[in-house]
Amino acid sequence: MALANRVFSVAPDPGTLTTLPPTHTGQAPASGIGMLTLPPGVRLFVALDRVDMRKGFDALAAIVQHQLGLDPLNGHIVVFVNKRGNLIKILFFDRSGWAVLYKRLERGTFQLPSVESSTGRAEIDAAELAMILEGIDLRSAVRRKRYRRPSKPPVDP
């Protein structure tokens, strides 16, 4: 089975990639990302400033540390978007090495949440990341009231 016909998803262990089998036609499921399952301790951050997508693992990790003020080795997930808004990279460290998920849109752009932040980052949840990846404009999405446990600020040395 060719690797190109598989869809990668984040498994419950942060940073562990699992694959979904292709459909009976041999193609990956039409939805793009099959599932995104994260343990409760993993947090998702979006870098609000646009990033040059030629940057690799180390340069993105340096942005996480120096511009976003986070520890890049803590296992949290950081999302980066390019200036044109059609490329997205998702960076995380999984105890044994760096992982980057990379997506290019053939048409349209990714819409990031619009928030004012002095830290250059915004925290989102897995549902918001799924909406960003599927092209849903978060400004027009209406979230019903739900209980949300207050989040603790990230602990970085």
Order of alpha helices (4+ residues) and beta strands (2+ residues): beta-beta-beta-alpha-beta-beta-beta-beta-alpha
